[in-house]
Amino acid sequence: MLLQHLFHSGPTSRAELARSTGLTRVTVSDLVNSLMAEELVAELSAQPEGRVGKPATRLRFRTEAFQIVALDLTDDARIHGAVLDLTGERLARTSVGVDGVTGADAVDAVVDLTRDLVARADRPLLGVGIGSPGVVDPRGTVVQAPNRGWYDVPLARTVADAVALPVHVANDANAAVLGELTYGGASVKGVLALTVGQGVGAGIVLDGALVQGRAFAAGELGHVTVIDDRDDVASAPLGQAEACACGRRGCLETVLSVPALRRRVAGLDPQASDAALASVGRRLGIALAPVVSALNLSEVILSGPPELLDGPLRDAALDTIEERTIPVISSGVQLRMTQLGEDGTLLGAAVLVLSGQLGFS
């Protein structure tokens, strides 16, 4: 609680910490002493405040003293990694090509990239955070990630054994929505972050809590069927239902993933390309409308290539959501691109470490 307050509010006195947290001054003092011993918190020089008495000594979170290694496995062709400080500043970054690499070879690529990044850190490391496509359980096992060829892969344990550090793994969209909350200013009331890369996933936060679901698969919108060959009228703009990596046909991922979008607009003139992207946007809006309505979301954040997502696709999706939900739901709903650029999932992976090791986000 104290670290979270210092992280978000900046330097604060012990008395202010006690008032803001509801803890007693004695408890705050004891906790601060422990945090200072662990070199997480430091005292600032006392500043005169223009009033009688000894000026209060303020405390600050030593965000520069520790670093985090973060990996984003969303991309279809490359996996990205960075060394960050606790404020999210990227101190070193690199990526490695994995186009067509699956199964054990893909795990090896993640381990090798993690080792490279650990070697680049120049401060003590709190741990490693990884945002991975697919369903990920609380132990960091990738239950299934069809596009990577991963089924029951103990990714957290494998990487931890290789680098001797705490490793936290979560679904990439769940990581992305945590990154939006901590570093991107997203609403804690109701936000859905949709990641579009090799696949399509969604992370959802309601009233400040991450929604994970019964089998930790909440947000798997990429594998919702949106094209049904039995409905010729509905499927005509997008063609026949294509096979998906999950084994079914017509999933949202078969039209909205980055490879699918690139195939759809390849060789088209600008007008035809805009029409093709708008047709995908309408299908996305149809998939999102019941989710927005059921959860009364305040915003949906898109993360992926802006040249594909930000424009006709986003506009058509928002129009469709508004058409298919009642005004009390759709009024004020935002459908926007991430403000974190390409680093949303990387920053979210860092939040996994902040939360797992220090207990806040």
C-alpha positions in Angstrom: 0.0 0.0 0.0 2.8 2.4 0.9 4.8 1.6 -2.3 1.7 2.1 -4.4 1.0 5.5 -2.9 4.6 6.6 -3.3 4.7 5.2 -6.9 1.6 7.1 -8.0 1.7 10.2 -5.8 5.4 10.9 -5.6 7.4 12.0 -2.6 5.3 12.0 0.6 5.9 12.4 4.3 5.2 9.7 6.9 2.3 11.6 8.2 0.8 12.0 4.8 1.2 8.2 4.2 -0.6 7.5 7.5 -3.5 9.8 6.5 -3.9 8.4 3.0 -3.7 4.8 3.9 -5.4 4.8 7.3 -2.5 3.1 9.0 -1.1 4.3 12.3 2.0 6.5 12.3 3.8 3.8 14.2 2.9 1.2 11.6 3.9 3.5 8.8 7.2 4.2 10.5 8.0 0.5 11.0 7.1 -0.3 7.4 9.2 2.6 6.0 12.2 1.4 8.0 11.8 -2.0 6.4 11.5 -0.5 2.9 14.5 1.6 3.5 16.5 -1.4 4.6 15.5 -3.1 1.4 16.7 0.0 -0.5 13.2 0.5 -2.0 12.6 3.8 -0.3 14.9 6.8 0.6 14.5 10.0 2.5 14.7 13.4 0.8 16.3 16.4 2.4 13.8 18.2 4.6 12.5 21.4 3.0 11.3 24.4 5.1 7.6 24.8 4.8 7.3 28.3 6.2 5.7 27.3 9.5 6.9 26.7 13.0 8.4 23.4 13.9 10.7 20.8 12.3 9.9 20.4 8.6 8.6 17.0 7.6 11.0 14.6 5.9 9.5 13.3 2.6 10.1 9.8 1.3 10.5 8.7 -2.3 10.3 5.4 -4.1 13.8 4.5 -5.5 12.4 3.6 -8.9 15.8 3.9 -10.5 17.5 1.4 -8.1 16.0 -1.7 -9.6 15.2 -3.0 -13.1 12.8 -5.4 -14.8 13.2 -7.6 -17.9 10.0 -7.6 -19.9 9.1 -9.7 -23.0 6.2 -9.3 -25.4 5.4 -12.5 -27.5 2.4 -11.0 -29.3 4.0 -10.4 -32.7 3.6 -13.0 -35.4 7.2 -12.5 -36.7 9.3 -11.3 -33.8 9.4 -11.4 -30.0 10.3 -8.2 -28.3 12.1 -7.5 -25.1 13.4 -4.7 -23.0 15.1 -3.8 -19.7 13.0 -1.2 -17.9 13.2 0.8 -14.7 10.3 0.8 -12.4 8.8 3.9 -14.0 8.5 2.1 -17.3 11.5 3.8 -19.0 13.0 1.5 -21.6 16.8 1.3 -20.8 17.7 -1.3 -23.4 15.6 -3.2 -26.0 16.0 -5.9 -28.6 14.0 -8.4 -30.6 14.5 -11.7 -32.4 12.8 -13.1 -35.4 10.5 -16.1 -34.8 8.4 -16.2 -38.0 7.3 -19.8 -38.4 9.0 -20.9 -35.2 6.8 -23.0 -32.9 6.8 -25.5 -30.1 10.0 -26.2 -28.2 12.0 -24.0 -30.6 9.9 -21.0 -29.7 10.4 -21.7 -26.0 14.2 -21.8 -26.6 14.0 -18.4 -28.4 12.2 -16.9 -25.4 14.9 -18.3 -23.1 17.7 -17.0 -25.2 16.2 -13.5 -25.5 15.7 -13.4 -21.7 19.3 -14.3 -21.1 20.4 -11.6 -23.4 18.3 -9.0 -21.6 19.4 -10.1 -18.2 23.0 -9.6 -19.3 22.2 -6.0 -20.3 20.8 -4.9 -16.9 23.0 -2.7 -14.8 21.0 -2.6 -11.6 19.5 -5.4 -9.5 16.7 -7.2 -11.3 13.3 -7.6 -9.6 12.3 -10.3 -12.0 11.1 -11.1 -15.5 7.6 -10.4 -16.9 6.3 -12.1 -20.1 3.1 -11.4 -22.0 2.3 -14.5 -24.0 -0.6 -15.3 -26.4 -3.0 -18.0 -25.3 -4.5 -19.2 -22.1 -2.1 -18.8 -19.2 -2.8 -20.1 -15.7 -1.6 -18.4 -12.4 1.5 -20.5 -12.3 2.7 -19.2 -15.6 1.9 -22.3 -17.6 0.7 -21.6 -21.1 -2.3 -24.0 -21.2 -2.8 -23.4 -24.9 -1.5 -21.0 -27.5 -2.3 -22.6 -30.8 -0.4 -20.1 -33.0 2.8 -20.9 -31.0 2.1 -24.6 -30.9 2.2 -24.5 -27.1 0.1 -26.8 -25.0 0.7 -27.1 -21.2 4.1 -25.4 -21.5 5.5 -24.4 -18.1 7.0 -21.2 -19.5 7.5 -19.3 -16.2 9.3 -22.3 -14.6 11.4 -22.9 -17.7 12.6 -19.3 -18.0 13.1 -19.0 -14.2 15.3 -22.1 -14.2 17.4 -20.6 -17.0 18.0 -17.2 -15.5 17.6 -17.8 -11.7 15.1 -15.0 -11.3 11.4 -14.7 -10.4 9.4 -15.0 -13.7 5.8 -13.9 -14.1 3.8 -14.9 -17.2 0.3 -13.8 -18.2 -1.8 -13.7 -21.3 -0.5 -10.8 -23.5 -3.8 -9.0 -23.5 -4.1 -9.3 -19.8 -0.6 -7.8 -19.5 -1.5 -5.1 -22.0 -4.6 -4.0 -20.0 -2.5 -3.8 -16.8 0.0 -1.7 -18.7 -2.8 0.6 -19.8 -3.9 1.0 -16.2 -0.5 1.6 -14.7 1.2 3.6 -17.4 -1.5 4.6 -19.9 -4.1 6.3 -17.8 -6.9 3.9 -18.6 -10.2 3.9 -16.6 -10.3 1.4 -13.7 -14.1 1.3 -14.0 -14.4 -0.8 -17.1 -11.8 -1.2 -19.9 -11.0 -3.8 -22.5 -7.6 -3.9 -24.2 -7.7 -5.7 -27.5 -4.3 -6.9 -28.7 -4.0 -7.6 -32.4 -0.8 -9.5 -33.5 -0.3 -13.1 -34.6 -3.6 -13.7 -32.9 -6.3 -11.6 -31.2 -6.9 -11.4 -27.5 -8.6 -9.2 -24.9 -7.8 -8.2 -21.4 -10.6 -6.8 -19.2 -10.6 -4.8 -16.0 -13.8 -4.0 -14.1 -13.8 -1.8 -11.0 -10.0 -2.1 -10.7 -9.9 -5.9 -10.9 -8.6 -8.1 -13.7 -11.2 -10.4 -15.1 -9.7 -13.9 -15.6 -12.6 -16.3 -15.7 -13.2 -19.9 -14.6 -10.5 -21.4 -16.7 -8.3 -18.2 -16.9 -9.5 -17.8 -20.4 -11.6 -14.6 -20.1 -11.1 -12.3 -23.1 -10.5 -15.0 -25.7 -12.4 -13.0 -28.3 -10.1 -14.1 -31.0 -11.7 -17.5 -31.1 -15.3 -16.3 -31.2 -16.9 -17.4 -34.5 -17.8 -14.3 -36.5 -18.2 -15.8 -40.0 -20.6 -18.6 -40.6 -20.8 -20.1 -44.1 -24.5 -21.0 -43.4 -25.2 -17.3 -43.4 -24.3 -16.2 -46.9 -25.5 -12.6 -46.5 -23.5 -12.0 -43.3 -20.3 -13.7 -44.5 -20.3 -12.2 -48.0 -18.2 -9.1 -47.3 -15.4 -11.2 -45.8 -15.7 -14.4 -47.9 -15.9 -17.9 -46.7 -15.1 -18.9 -43.2 -11.3 -19.8 -43.0 -9.7 -22.4 -40.8 -8.3 -21.1 -37.5 -5.3 -22.4 -35.6 -7.7 -23.5 -32.8 -9.2 -26.1 -35.2 -12.5 -24.3 -35.9 -13.5 -22.1 -38.8 -14.6 -18.4 -39.0 -13.0 -17.2 -35.8 -12.4 -13.4 -35.4 -8.7 -14.1 -35.5 -9.0 -15.4 -39.1 -10.0 -11.9 -40.2 -8.5 -9.5 -37.6 -5.1 -10.9 -36.9 -2.2 -8.9 -38.4 -1.3 -11.6 -41.0 -5.0 -11.9 -42.0 -5.3 -8.1 -42.3 -2.2 -7.9 -44.4 -3.4 -10.6 -46.7 -6.7 -8.8 -47.1 -5.3 -5.5 -48.2 -2.4 -6.7 -50.2 -2.3 -5.2 -53.7 -5.5 -3.1 -53.2 -5.7 0.6 -54.0 -6.4 2.9 -51.1 -10.1 3.0 -51.6 -10.5 -0.7 -51.8 -8.1 -1.2 -48.9 -10.3 1.2 -46.7 -13.4 -0.8 -47.7 -11.8 -4.1 -46.8 -10.6 -2.8 -43.4 -14.1 -1.3 -42.7 -15.7 -4.7 -43.4 -13.4 -6.3 -40.8 -14.2 -3.4 -38.4 -17.9 -4.1 -38.7 -17.4 -7.7 -37.8 -15.3 -6.6 -34.9 -18.0 -4.3 -33.7 -20.6 -7.1 -33.9 -18.3 -9.2 -31.7 -17.6 -6.4 -29.2 -21.2 -5.0 -28.9 -22.5 -7.7 -26.5 -19.3 -7.5 -24.4 -19.5 -3.7 -24.1 -23.2 -4.0 -23.3 -22.9 -6.9 -20.8 -20.0 -5.3 -18.9 -21.0 -1.6 -19.4 -17.4 -0.8 -20.4 -16.2 2.8 -20.6 -13.5 2.2 -23.2 -12.0 -0.3 -25.6 -8.3 0.2 -26.4 -6.8 -1.3 -29.6 -3.2 -2.4 -29.6 -1.5 -3.3 -32.9 -0.3 -1.8 -36.2 -2.0 1.7 -36.4 -1.8 1.6 -40.2 -4.2 -1.3 -40.1 -6.3 -0.6 -37.1 -6.6 3.2 -36.7 -8.9 4.5 -39.4 -11.7 2.7 -41.4 -11.5 -0.4 -39.2 -11.7 1.4 -35.9 -14.4 3.8 -37.2 -16.6 1.0 -38.5 -16.2 -1.0 -35.3 -17.3 2.0 -33.1 -20.3 2.8 -35.4 -21.4 -0.9 -35.2 -21.1 -0.9 -31.4 -23.2 2.2 -31.2 -25.8 0.7 -33.6 -26.1 -2.5 -31.6 -26.2 -1.2 -28.0 -28.7 1.1 -26.3 -27.7 4.7 -25.8 -27.2 4.4 -22.0 -24.5 1.8 -22.8 -23.0 3.3 -26.0 -23.0 7.0 -25.0 -19.5 8.0 -24.1 -17.9 4.7 -24.9 -14.4 5.2 -26.4 -12.8 3.0 -28.9 -9.3 4.3 -29.2 -5.7 3.3 -30.0 -3.3 2.7 -27.2 -1.3 5.7 -26.1 1.6 3.4 -25.2 2.4 2.7 -28.9 4.0 -0.7 -29.5 5.1 -1.1 -25.9 1.8 -1.7 -24.2 2.3 -5.4 -23.6 6.0 -4.8 -22.6 4.9 -2.3 -20.0 2.2 -4.7 -18.9 4.8 -7.5 -18.5 6.7 -5.1 -16.2 3.6 -4.5 -14.2 3.3 -8.3 -13.7 6.7 -8.1 -11.9 5.7 -5.0 -9.9 2.6 -6.8 -8.7 4.2 -10.2 -8.2 7.3 -9.0 -6.4 6.2 -5.7 -4.7 2.4 -6.2 -4.4 1.2 -3.1 -6.4 0.4 -1.9 -9.9 
